[in-house]
């Protein structure tokens, strides 16, 4: 249905509500164009200023996207982007979630029974001193320049919370934000929900391609969000030579904020090669969720002093602090030698499982990526039939569509729980499905 027929209202709020209602009812779909400001104002009998205010409200909430001189379109909504092609049925092995192996995570119930939780009073420090010390240890592997030129360690509610707070503190609605393509759907949707415009940067096995980054930076973004290792979905990891190449490209744009999402940190399987060295504005976020448990919702933020201060100030007038119950629990867990040993062991096991599947796929002539992290990326001619065919063989994998802006189709396979025998069977099934898919396509 044409947008002109479903948009109504005499005030900016009523117009915005009608657009959102039409999207919720399915009368407007993702990427549908909306009328021009002047055209809609003339049809509704209101001023262009009223329509502009409605569009601005929708844009700030990520409901629509627009840039100067371009058509306003319905945005990509997080709920629809997260959908999979059919539920995971009984007897189907779920390799679609991207999660760590539960068996590799510490027992939070046992830890809660042992941890001391003194009552917290308003006015106490937002970050527990013992957790701040652990936070310093978390970044000891980084180059000394970063640690010397950082503000106080911040504690945030996980990696995505940290990224959101950094972007909100240093960028504004309508700003362009350079992001990985393919990338983590949460980052894409976060950028859009902040009223900002994602600009894709292509990847290879060692991270962002310098020429693609240069093209994205030429469009004038305020920030770059990059995953230095365990990139989701490709498993890409920036190495030393690529880090130097990317820093040379970034040197031409000293005002661009660089945000590194090091969500997997110690279990990524490769060292962290940062591109933040020498930057004026930068931030690195590391999460405890992949190491200790997803419900802990605790992460560490290392950033330049201005960014660190802005994030802390904004946190104080919002949530105030990350729950001290969670902070005490993380501090208790990380003080346990067995837990730290278990995290290091988990990293070794995840690497072995990922590399086993890559070898099995390569033996069958299937190109795949997975230099680090918990996932393997496999290019496919068409996503939906491949996902459905593998589910018919007992495997649930992730379609690439929620991750992509302009990149080619693929599937993502989570290897965190995949044994060697499972990897062999899965590789054979992937080869059979892709062989049939290619034959069908050629026919």
C-alpha positions, 0 to 999 in steps of 0.5 A: 500500500502506498505510504500516502494512503496510510499516513494521517494526522494534523500534529507531528505526534499524530503523523509519527504515530500513524507511520508507526501504526502502519509499520506495526500492521504490515501496511508499510514494510522495511525500506518502503519510501515515505512521501517527501516532507512538502508533498505529505504536508500539502496532502495533510494540510499542515506545514512542512515544519510539522511533517519534518518534526514527525520525521525527525521523531521517527528517525531519532527512534530508528523507525525511519532512516534518511539523509540530507537530499535522500528519500526517507524510508522505513527503517529495519526493525530489530524484531524482524531482523532477528527472525530465523527461517522456522523454529528449531524443532525437536531433535535438531542440533542448534548451532545458530545462537552464537553462545558459549558452551554452558559447560564452560561457564562457572556455576553462578549458583555456587558462587552466589552462595559464597559471595559476600554482599554488603548492603549498598548505600547511595553515594558509594562509589559507582565502581567497586574498588576491587572490580576496578583493579580487576578491570585494570588487569583485563587490559594489561595485554594492550600496548602501554600507550593505551593504558597511559592515555586512558581515563578511569576504568568504567564498568558498563552493563555488557559490551552493547551497553558500553558501545551505546553509551560511548556512541551516545556520548560522542556522536549525534543523530544523523551522524554516519557510523562506519560498521562492519559488513557483515557485522553483528546485528545488535550494532547495526540496530543500535546505530539505527535506533540512535538515529544514526546512519550505518556505513558498511566496511567490508572484511576479510580474514584479518578484519576491515579491508583498508580500501573499504575503510578509506571509502567509508571514512571519506563519507564523513562518519563520526565514528567507527565500530570494529571488532578486533577479534572473534568478529561476528559472524566471520570470525575475522581477527585483526593482526599486527600488519593489518592494524598498522594499515588501518591506523595509516588510513585512520590517521587521515581522519583524526577526529573519528572516534574508534570503538573496539568491541572486544566482546570475546577477549580471552576466549577469542583464540588470538591476541588483540591487535588494537587500532586505537593507538594514537587516536584522539577519541577511542574506546575499548569494551570487554565483556564478562558475559562470554567468559563467566555467563551471559546474565552477569551483564557486566563489562569493562570500558577503557577509553580516552579521558574525555570519553570515559568522563562523558560515559560516567556522567551519563551513567550517573544521571541514568541507571546510576551504576551497574548493580553492585550485586553483579559487581561483587559476583564478577569480582568473586568469580575472577578472584578464583584461580579455578575460574581463571584456569577454566576460562583459559581452557575454554579458549583452547577448546573453542579454538580446537572446535572451530578449527576442526570444522574448518578443516572438515569443510576444507576437505570437502572443498568448502570455503569458510572463515573462522580465524577466531571466536565461536563461529564459522562463516560459510558463503552460500548461493541462497540462504533460506533453502540452505538453512531449511535443508540443513534443518531437515538434516538435523542442524539449525544454523544462522542465516546471514541476512540479519548481519548483512548490509550489502555483503554476499549471502552466507550462513553462520555456524556456531562451533562452541559445542561442536565435537570432532564427530559432530563436525565431520557429520555436519561438514558432510551435510553442508557439502551435500546441501551446497552441492545440490544447491549449486546444481539446482542453481546451474539448472 
